[in-house]
Amino acid sequence: MGIESDQVVFEYLSRVGDVAQQRQLPSATRMRLVSELRNEIDRHRAKTTVDSPAAVRRILDRLG
């Protein structure tokens, strides 16, 4: 996994965490949400043949 691709994921998860905090979700719920998303992203990345930032963005677009 490349550094640039990882950065795309980190930025996405950071935004998710920020929105969850703005919605006043409890800390444990936010952490679980981010962790589950990270696992899902990693699972999809493991299935792709190319791990580029563009490929990661496509995965994130599908997740929403």
Buried (B, 14 or more C-beta within 10 A) or exposed (E): EEEEBBEBBEEBBEEBBEEBEEEEBEEEEBEEBBEEBBEEBEEBBEEEEEBEBEBBBEBBEEEE
